[in-house]
Amino acid sequence: MIALDGLYGIMAVLLVLSLSFSNVLVLITVITVGLSIVSSFETPVVQSSIPLIQEKSHLIQSNAIVSQINMLANLIGPLLAGMFYSAVGKTDLQGVRIIFLGCAICIIRLSAKGTNEVMKPGCFRE
């Protein structure tokens, strides 16, 4: 899973670097296909790791939640990205990413409040 996330990071950096080239459409298409390939490997890995962090009695609900979040992210992510890109433009896109990164960090910190570790095994068990 870590290697796949690393590939996502590498492709994100390649996408940022590709915006300075003249033939952007071809490079974005290649990177999008690469992201789809990585995503097709990541989904089974995530699904198979759920039994390791969840009790058997909550396994079906956990699988359903992970699948729903994945489907929503695949549907809403490109839609929001296209809207932001058309509204903001590529010069101000870095500021929008920093804002979302800050929001993500705040959400992670708030969800980990009251625990000794940020991400400990079984942290989603109730």
VOBA-1610 file (N, C-alpha, C; in pm, whole numbers, padded with zeros to 5 digits, always signed):
BEGIN
Met+00081-00118+00000Met+00000+00000+00000Met+00087+00126+00000Ile+00196+00120+00070Ile+00286+00235+00075Ile+00348+00260-00061Ala+00384+00153-00130Ala+00443+00169-00263Ala+00343+00229-00360Leu+00217+00188-00351Leu+00115+00244-00439Leu+00091+00392-00408Asp+00091+00428-00280Asp+00079+00570-00246Asp+00199+00649-00295Gly+00316+00587-00292Gly+00435+00651-00347Gly+00421+00674-00497Leu+00363+00577-00567Leu+00339+00595-00710Leu+00239+00708-00737Tyr+00137+00718-00651Tyr+00044+00830-00663Tyr+00117+00962-00648Gly+00207+00969-00551Gly+00285+01091-00530Gly+00372+01125-00648Ile+00438+01024-00702Ile+00524+01046-00818Ile+00442+01096-00937Met+00325+01037-00957Met+00240+01081-01069Met+00187+01222-01047Ala+00160+01259-00921Ala+00116+01396-00893Ala+00227+01495-00926Val+00351+01461-00890Val+00464+01548-00922Val+00482+01557-01073Leu+00470+01445-01142Leu+00479+01447-01288Leu+00370+01533-01350Leu+00251+01529-01292Leu+00142+01611-01343Leu+00173+01759-01327Val+00226+01797-01212Val+00262+01937-01190Val+00372+01979-01287Leu+00471+01892-01306Leu+00580+01926-01399Leu+00532+01931-01543Ser+00431+01850-01577Ser+00385+01846-01715Ser+00305+01969-01754Leu+00258+02045-01657Leu+00179+02164-01691Leu+00262+02272-01758Ser+00393+02263-01748Ser+00477+02364-01811Ser+00511+02332-01957Phe+00479+02212-02003Phe+00507+02174-02141Phe+00399+02224-02235Ser+00431+02229-02363Ser+00336+02281-02461Ser+00228+02179-02496Asn+00261+02051-02498Asn+00165+01947-02533Asn+00109+01884-02405Val+00035+01962-02331Val-00013+01921-02199Val-00116+01809-02208Leu-00202+01812-02307Leu-00312+01716-02317Leu-00262+01572-02325Val-00159+01547-02402Val-00105+01412-02416Val-00044+01366-02283Leu+00030+01454-02217Leu+00092+01417-02090Leu-00012+01393-01982Ile-00116+01475-01977Ile-00222+01453-01878Ile-00294+01322-01906Thr-00313+01288-02032Thr-00376+01161-02067Thr-00291+01043-02022Val-00161+01050-02045Val-00072+00942-02003Val-00071+00928-01851Ile-00067+01040-01780Ile-00065+01035-01634Ile-00199+00983-01581Thr-00310+01020-01645Thr-00441+00970-01603Thr-00451+00820-01623Val-00400+00769-01731Val-00398+00624-01753Val-00311+00556-01647Gly-00197+00617-01616Gly-00112+00562-01511Gly-00180+00561-01376Leu-00253+00667-01343Leu-00328+00672-01218Leu-00437+00565-01214Ser-00500+00540-01327Ser-00602+00435-01334Ser-00541+00298-01311Ile-00423+00275-01365Ile-00356+00146-01346Ile-00319+00128-01199Val-00263+00232-01138Val-00227+00223-00996Val-00352+00203-00912Ser-00459+00271-00945Ser-00585+00258-00871Ser-00642+00117-00882Ser-00626+00054-00999Ser-00678-00082-01014Ser-00602-00182-00927Phe-00477-00151-00894Phe-00402-00236-00801Phe-00432-00201-00656Glu-00460-00073-00630Glu-00479-00030-00492Glu-00612-00078-00433Thr-00717-00082-00512Thr-00848-00120-00461Thr-00849-00260-00400Pro-00795-00362-00464Pro-00791-00494-00399Pro-00703-00496-00273Val-00596-00417-00273Val-00509-00413-00155Val-00583-00354-00036Val-00657-00246-00060Val-00733-00183+00048Val-00843-00277+00097Gln-00912-00340+00004Gln-01019-00432+00042Gln-00966-00551+00123Ser-00848-00599+00088Ser-00794-00714+00161Ser-00734-00675+00295Ser-00706-00548+00317Ser-00650-00506+00446Ser-00757-00477+00550Ile-00882-00467+00510Ile-00990-00435+00604Ile-01003-00541+00714Pro-00996-00671+00684Pro-01005-00769+00794Pro-00893-00758+00896Leu-00782-00698+00860Leu-00672-00683+00955Leu-00698-00574+01058Ile-00781-00475+01025Ile-00804-00364+01116Ile-00946-00361+01172Gln-01031-00454+01132Gln-01170-00452+01175Gln-01212-00588+01228Glu-01299-00586+01329Glu-01350-00711+01384Glu-01443-00778+01283Lys-01460-00908+01298Lys-01539-00985+01202Lys-01686-00942+01202Ser-01737-00899+01317Ser-01878-00861+01324Ser-01907-00732+01246His-01808-00648+01227His-01827-00522+01154His-01765-00526+01015Leu-01728-00642+00967Leu-01656-00653+00841Leu-01740-00611+00720Ile-01865-00652+00717Ile-01951-00620+00602Ile-01975-00470+00594Gln-02003-00406+00709Gln-02025-00262+00709Gln-01899-00187+00669Ser-01785-00235+00715Ser-01658-00168+00681Ser-01629-00178+00532Asn-01651-00295+00474Asn-01631-00312+00330Asn-01723-00220+00251Ala-01848-00209+00296Ala-01944-00123+00226Ala-01903+00023+00234Ile-01858+00066+00351Ile-01816+00206+00368Ile-01696+00238+00281Val-01597+00149+00280Val-01477+00171+00198Val-01513+00175+00050Ser-01601+00087+00006Ser-01642+00086-00135Ser-01718+00213-00172Gln-01806+00258-00084Gln-01882+00380-00111Gln-01792+00502-00118Ile-01697+00511-00025Ile-01605+00625-00026Ile-01521+00623-00153Asn-01476+00505-00194Asn-01397+00493-00316Asn-01478+00536-00438Met-01603+00492-00447Met-01686+00530-00561Met-01714+00680-00562Leu-01743+00737-00445Leu-01768+00881-00439Leu-01644+00961-00476Ala-01528+00916-00431Ala-01404+00986-00463Ala-01376+00980-00612Asn-01402+00865-00674Asn-01380+00853-00818Asn-01479+00935-00899Leu-01596+00962-00843Leu-01697+01041-00913Leu-01680+01189-00888Ile-01664+01227-00762Ile-01661+01368-00725Ile-01524+01432-00745Gly-01418+01355-00728Gly-01282+01410-00740Gly-01254+01478-00872Pro-01270+01409-00985Pro-01245+01475-01114Pro-01341+01591-01142Leu-01464+01580-01094Leu-01560+01687-01113Leu-01514+01814-01041Leu-01477+01800-00914Leu-01430+01915-00838Leu-01298+01969-00894Ala-01210+01880-00936Ala-01082+01924-00991Ala-01104+02005-01119Gly-01193+01962-01204Gly-01223+02037-01326Gly-01285+02171-01296Met-01374+02176-01198Met-01436+02303-01160Met-01333+02400-01102Phe-01245+02348-01014Phe-01142+02434-00956Phe-01045+02483-01063Tyr-01007+02394-01153Tyr-00911+02432-01258Tyr-00970+02539-01348Ser-01097+02525-01383Ser-01158+02625-01472Ser-01184+02756-01398Ala-01214+02750-01269Ala-01244+02871-01194Ala-01118+02945-01149Val-01017+02871-01107Val-00899+02932-01047Val-00787+02948-01148Gly-00770+02854-01236Gly-00657+02856-01328Gly-00538+02785-01266Lys-00439+02757-01348Lys-00329+02676-01297Lys-00231+02756-01212Thr-00232+02888-01220Thr-00137+02966-01139Thr-00176+02968-00992Asp-00305+02972-00962Asp-00351+02976-00823Asp-00387+02839-00768Leu-00365+02735-00845Leu-00402+02601-00802Leu-00320+02554-00682Gln-00197+02599-00669Gln-00112+02561-00556Gln-00174+02609-00425Gly-00228+02729-00422Gly-00292+02781-00302Gly-00413+02699-00261Val-00491+02655-00360Val-00607+02571-00331Val-00563+02437-00273Arg-00456+02380-00325Arg-00405+02253-00271Arg-00357+02269-00128Ile-00293+02382-00097Ile-00246+02405+00039Ile-00364+02417+00135Ile-00470+02482+00092Ile-00589+02495+00176Ile-00649+02357+00204Phe-00662+02273+00101Phe-00717+02140+00121Phe-00626+02052+00206Leu-00496+02067+00191Leu-00402+01993+00274Leu-00419+02032+00420Gly-00433+02161+00446Gly-00455+02207+00583Gly-00584+02151+00641Cys-00691+02149+00560Cys-00818+02092+00606Cys-00804+01943+00637Ala-00731+01871+00552Ala-00711+01728+00575Ala-00633+01704+00703Ile-00532+01785+00728Ile-00453+01769+00851Ile-00540+01797+00973Cys-00625+01900+00965Cys-00714+01931+01077Cys-00812+01817+01103Ile-00865+01758+00997Ile-00959+01647+01013Ile-00890+01528+01076Ile-00770+01497+01033Ile-00696+01384+01090Ile-00666+01409+01237Arg-00625+01530+01270Arg-00595+01563+01411Arg-00719+01555+01497Leu-00833+01604+01447Leu-00956+01600+01524Leu-01005+01457+01544Ser-00988+01373+01442Ser-01033+01235+01454Ser-00943+01155+01547Ala-00818+01197+01563Ala-00725+01126+01651Ala-00724+01183+01792Lys-00804+01284+01818Lys-00807+01346+01951Lys-00854+01243+02054Gly-00784+01234+02162Gly-00820+01139+02266Gly-00746+01007+02255Thr-00668+00990+02150Thr-00588+00869+02137Thr-00442+00905+02159Asn-00364+00808+02201Asn-00223+00832+02225Asn-00143+00835+02097Glu-00190+00765+01995Glu-00120+00757+01867Glu-00212+00809+01759Val-00152+00865+01655Val-00233+00918+01545Val-00301+00805+01470Met-00226+00705+01429Met-00282+00592+01358Met-00237+00463+01423Lys-00314+00411+01513Lys-00277+00285+01575Lys-00365+00175+01516Pro-00320+00050+01517Pro-00401-00058+01461Pro-00533-00071+01536Gly-00638-00087+01461Gly-00771-00104+01521Gly-00832+00028+01567Cys-00786+00141+01518Cys-00836+00270+01565Cys-00979+00296+01518Phe-01029+00218+01422Phe-01164+00239+01375Phe-01265+00149+01445Arg-01218+00066+01535Arg-01310-00021+01610Arg-01384+00060+01714Glu-01508+00026+01736Glu-01589+00090+01839Glu-01610-00005+01953
//
